[in-house]
Structure formats: structure tokens, C-alpha cells
Amino acid sequence: MTTAWGAPVLARFPEDPRDRLRAWDASDEYLLGHLDREEVPLDGTVVVVGDRWGALVTALAAYRPMQITDSWLGQEATRANLARAGVEPGTVPLLTTQDPPPGRIDVLLVRVPKSLALLEDQLLRLAPAVHAGTVVVGTGMVKEIHTSTLNLFERIIGPTRTSLAERKARLILCTPDPALVRPATSWPYSYRLPDGIGTVSGRTVVNHAGVFCADRLDIGTRFFLRHLPQPPSDRPGLRVVDLGCGNGVVGTAVALADPRAEVLFVDESFQAVASAQATYRANDVPGHAEFRVGDGLTGVPDSSVDLVLNNPPFHSHQATSDAGAWRMFTGARRALRPGGELWVVGNRHLGYHVKLRRLFGNSEVVASDRKFVVLKAVKR
């Protein structure tokens, strides 16, 4: 990526030479070009929110910007890209959306996320640190910036306008208004689960902003909850993984059904794992649970798990991709004990049964309807 501050070589994480998706896009280049053309002073506290793969903070590393992200994968990509650019570790502070925000912000750069709720939550958390002289610039592709996006900046930060589009990217230019009366955040958000979905029927679920279907139970998870495996009476204390746990409702259902089970909740989203912890605690679940932010089952020992439950994502930000699902499936096969099972729910058209047969040599349909299918693969 060519910028006024150099041409860093960037990659996504984990790196895959077959992956044709870049670690930056036109909106990153548009924002960096704007900072250069407008000679925006960068000698104060620079905060970059939602920097997807570290392109922005890597380009601006000389100014020691602070990155705030919800993505563990994005944070790891940033570390690798900074190291590739020769930046000393610790030069760029890497914060998560769960960390306390900085006390003062002089330049706020926002890469608009897919989730409007996450954008709202982050703007509300950061607004107290913004002052009248703060430069606030958002960026995104045209298809990512809507009237509702602009309204959030206007309502939380101050008067907002947009730039002309360049290469299908657009900037959001916002002037802070210190006198603005901001609404209180509505996150985290809790609600009661519906009946008819097994052990979690009528239970409480807690969602932090940005978690998939944070204000309701999505229909895929609802279908999965109705068809989860029953705990075996002859094998106490199964080691179970809720892989890509989201708000943790699936793993919580397992723990409620079998208090002897040891459940590992794992997701690459810091918001998701915080939600899973909150859901688990809100329901006073007996037994043992572990919560981990990371890349699937990386770090889980080989042949150490009895059951993996998975509702894999099929998007990487705005791009449709099965790379995440493939990593989850291969990680599950490695981590499962012989005889261990991977249960997957997904849209019928995604064809996960083909991938499972390639990896496991078998795939069984547990349940299906017109939209979803629950599949089981056994490690031989």
C-alpha cells in the first residue's frame, strides 16, 4: 500500500498465499490521502477505531497511534504488519473494545464497522475524550455508509458531512460539539430467550454491541438449540467447545444440560467472548467453563476434545468467504479425540457436508428444514 509515509507491505491474518483478499481497501487509502492533503496535525493523541488489518496504524506508526479493535485476528494482523514494517513492539498501543478508552483524543479516525450497534457503542465510549479541537474522520466504502451511519456521528460527536466518493469510498467529516447532550448507551443488552429451545428456554442472554443478532435469537441458532446432542449418561465430564461462540447461548445450553461437562467458549471477537461470559454468569450455570479469545481451536491440544459445536461465519467483514469455516473444521478435526464429534449448523446452500466429508471422511444429516441443516462428523 503506497502512502505519504511509505509503502508498507500488508497481509491479513492468518497469512495464506492463496487468499486474494487484500489487507486494505480504497477507504483506507482515501483516509490516509486526506490526512496528508489537509496536513492534519498528528503530534497529539491519535486513536484509530476499527482498523481491520492494521493498515492505518501501520502507515501512521511514526505518530504512535492507538488502535482499538474488536477483532483478535485483526489485532494479530496488525502486530505482524507493524513488525514487517520494522516498528518496535509497543510503539503502537493495541487496545480492544473491552479496554478502558483513552482520556483525551486529538485525532479520531474511524473505519466504519459492519455493525451499526458497535459503531454507536464505540462513539459513545470515546466521545468524552473528544474536545472541540479534535479532528474526527470516518471512512468506509460507499455501500457501508448510510444515513443512519451519519446520524450516529451527528448525534454523538457533532455536525457531520460526507465527502465526494472516490473509487467507491467515502469519508465522514465530523466537527465535535462539546455542548452536545449524548444519549446513554444501551449496551450490553439482555433479553429472555423464547420457549421451545431446550435447556435455555426462558433463560437470559446478554449481548455486547456488535455481536451477531444481538437483539434477538437468530433463526440458525434457534434451530441448532433444538437439535443439540444429548449428554451421554455413561461418559461424565465431556470436554465441549462452543466454537465461534457469539453470545455463548449454545455452550450455556450444553452446560445446563450436563453440569459435569467442561465447556470452552472461543471466538475471535472480544465483544462476543465478553457476551458469552455474561450469559453464562447470568444463568448461574453449574460446572466448569473457560472463555478464550483467539483463532478457533489454535492452542487447544491435539485429541483433547470430545465435542465441538459450531455455527461458522461465512463473511469476512463485507467479503463472502469460507476461509473461517475451513479453519474451524480443520482445527476441530485436530483437537477432537478419536470418536469425537463435530456438530455444525449452517444454511443448506453453503454445502458444508462436502468439506466435512473431505476432512473427516463422513458427514451425517442430524436435522434439516428448508433453510438450515445440522451436520455431524465423527473423527475416526
N, C-alpha and C positions, 0 to 999 in steps of 0.2 A: 504494500500500500504506500503510495507516494504522498508525502505531506510536506508542509513548510519546515517541519522539524526533522526530516529524514524519511527514510523508506524502510520501515520495519517489515520483517518477514513474519507473517502471522499464520497461525493454524488453529483449528478447533481442537477440542479435547474430548475423548482420546483421539490422537492423530491416526488417520487412516489414509494412506496414499490413494486409495480408490475413491475417496469422498471428493466429489466435485463442488461441494458447497464451500464458499469462502468464509473466512473468519471476520469479514467486514462487508459492508454494502455501501451503496451510494449515499445513504443518510449519514453514515459516519464521516465519509469524505466531505459531504456538504457542510456538516457542523465544523469540522476542522478547518475547512477553507474559509468559513465565516469568521472564525476566531482570528485567523491570520489577516484577512482583508480589513476587518473592523478594528484591528490592533487591540483586541480585548486584553486588558492587563491580567496577567496570570500569576502575579507575585504574591497574591493573598492565598486564602484557603480555597482550593478548587475541589469540588465534590462532583463525582460522576456517578449517576444512578442508572442502573440497568445496562451497563456496558456489557454486551452479550458475550464476547470472547476476548475482551481486553484491548480491542483496537484503539479506543480513545485514550485510556490511561497509558498505554504503551507509547503512543505518539507524543503524549504530553508529559512523559515521565520526568523530564528535566525540571518540571514545576512541582513535583511531588504531589500529584493529585490523589484524592482519596476515592476509592471505588466502593460502592455499595451495591450488592447483588443478592438475589435470591437463589442463584444457581451455583451449586458446588462444581459442576462441570465448567461453567463459565469462569469461576474463580481459579480452577486449576489451569484452564487455558491461559488466563491472564498471567499466572506465575510462569508458565512455560514461555509465553511470548515476551515477557519482561526479561527473563534470563537469556533468551535468544538475542535480545537487543542489547545485552551487556549491562542491564540495570542491576545494581546491587540489591540483594534481598532486603526488604524492609523500607526501601526508598518510597515505595507506593503502598500506603496502608490499604489493606484489603478487608473491608467490613462486610457483614451480612445484614440482611433486612431485619434480623433479630437483635443486632447490636445497638447500643445507645447511639443516637445520632450526634454529630459534632455540635459544639456550642455556637460556632459562628461560620457562616459560609459567605465568601466573597464572589465566587463564580459557581453557579449551579448548572450542570449540564445533564440533561435527562434524555436517555434513549427510551422512547415510549414503549412500554411493555404491551404484550397481548392482552393482559388483564387490566381493565379499567379500574377494578377494585384495588389492585396492587398499586397502581399509579396514585389513586386517591389517598390510600393509606400512607404511602411514602411522602407525598407532598405535605400531608398534614403533620407527619413526624418531623419533617425538615423545615417547615415554614417558620417556626420560632427562631431558627438560626439565620434566617434571611433578613437583611436590612435594606434600607432604601437604596443603597449603592450597589447592591448585589446584581450581577449580570446573570440573568436566567434565560437559558436557551434550551429548548427541546428539539428533538429530531426524530424522524421516522419516515418510512415510506408513505406515499400518499394514501394507500389503502389502509394504513394503520392509524391515520389521524382523522378523527371525526369531529363533528360539532360537540359531542359530549366530552371529547378529549380537551378541546379548547375551553369549554365551560369549566372544567376542573381547575385548570390553571387560573382562569379568571376568578373563580370563586375562592380559591385557596391562597394564591400568590398576589394577583393584581391584574391590571389591564393587559390583554393578550391580543396579539395579531399573528398572522402567518405570513410566511414568505411566498414568493413565487415557487412553483415546482421546478426542480432541476433533476433530470434523469429519474423521474418518478419519485423523488424525495422532496421533503418539505421541512422547513424549520418552524418552530414555535418561539416567538419572541415575546417575553413577558416582563413587565415593569412592576417591581414589588411595591405594594401599598402597605406600609406599616400599620395604618389605621384600620385595615380590613378586619372585620369580625368573622372568624372562621368557625365552621361547624365542628362539633366534636366527632371523633372517629367512631364508627360503628363496629370496628373490628377489635378483637375476634368476635365472631358471630356464632351463636349457639341456637340449635333448634331440636325439637323432638322428632325422632325417627318414626316412620309410619308403622302400622301393624302388618303382619303377614310376611316378615322378612327374617324369621328365625330368632335367634337368641338376642339380637339387638333391637327387636321390635319395641317401640316405645322408649328406647334409651336416648341419651343425649349425645349429640355430635357437636364438636367445636371446630370451627374453621377460622384460620387466619386469612387475611386478604391474599388473593392470588391463587389459592388452592382451587383445583378443578371443581366446578359445580359447588361453590362454597355456600350458596344459599338454599340448596335443595339436594336431595339424593339423586344422583344421575341414574338413568334407567339401566345402564350396563351393570353398575354396582348392585342395584336392586335385584337384577336377575341373578347375579353371581351369589348374593347372600341367600337366595332361595335354594341354591344347589351346592352349597359348600359340603365337603366331605364330613362324615360323622366321625367323632373321635373314637378310636378303637379301644375296646374295653381291656384287651389283652396286652396293650403296649402303652403303659403310662409315661407321661413326660416327654411327648414328642417335641422335637426341635422344629419349629414352624417359622417361615419367613413370609411376611407381608411385603412383597417386593413391588416398589413403586407405590408406597402405602397411602399417599394422599392424606386424607384426614384420619386414617387409621381405623375406619369402621370395619373393614374385613378382618384385620388382625384382632380387633377387640371382640368381634363375634366369635372367633376361634377360642380366645382366652376365656370368654364367658361359658362356652360350651364345654371346655375342658380345662379346669383350673390347674391341672398338672402340666399343661403344655408350657414350653418356653418359647415365647414369641419374639422374633426380631422384626422391628419395623424399620424399613430403609427406603429412602427417597433421595433424589439429588436436589430437592427443593428444601431450603431451610424453613420456609413457611409451612410446608407440608409436614415435616417431622415435628415441628412445634405444635401443629394441629393434632397430629397423632398422639403425642404425649398428653395434650389437654383432653382429648376424647377419652383416652384410657383412664386418666385420673378422675374425670367427671363421672365415670360409671363404677368407681370403687371395685375395679376388677381384681379378683384374687390371682395368685400365681406370680410368675416372673416374666418381665418384659425388658427388652433392650431397644434403644432408639438410636439410629445411626444415619448421618447424612453422608452420602457417598455415591459412587458409581456402581449401582446394582450390588452384586454379591462380591465385588472386589474386596479382598481382605477376609472373607469368610473361608475357613479351612476347607480343603477338599473332603468330600464324603463325610460331612458333618451334620447334614440337614435331612430331616425326614419328609418334609412337605414344604413346597413353595407355592404360594398363591399370588397370581399376577394379573393385573389389568393393564397391559402395556400401552404407552403412549404411541401415537403414530404421527406426531408432529414434532419438529424441532424449531421452536418459535413459529414462524409463518410457513416454513417449508414442510411438506409431507415427506416423511422418512421412516423406514422400518429399521434403521440402524440401532435405535434404542431397544426395540423389541428383540432384535437378534442378539445383542449383547446380554440382555436379560435371560434369554433362553439358554445361551451357551454358558453363562455363569451359573444358571440353575443346574444344568447337567453336571458341571464340575463339582458343585457344592453338595449335591444330593448323594446320599448313601445308596448302594445297590438296593433296589426295591423301593427307593424313594420316589415321590410323585410330584410332578409339576402340573398344577391346575391353572388354566388360562381362560379368561373371558375376553371376547372381542367381537367386533362387527363381523358378520358372516363373510362379507366381501373381501376381508383382509387376507383370507387364506392361511391363517396361522397353522392349520393342520399340515400343510406342506412343509413348513420349516421344522415343525416338531418331528415329523417322520424322518426328515433328513438328519436331525440331531440325535433323536432317541431310537429311531427305527420303529416307532409305534406312535399312534395317536388315536384316542377313543373319544367319541362324542358323548358327553355326560348329559347334556341338555341343550335344547335349541328352540328358538322361535323364529319369527320372520326376520328379525333384525340381529339377534345375538346368538352366539354359540359358546358353550363351556366345554373345553377340551381337557383331556387328561393324558399325560405322557409319563411312562414309568422308566426309570433308569435300570437297565438290565445289568 
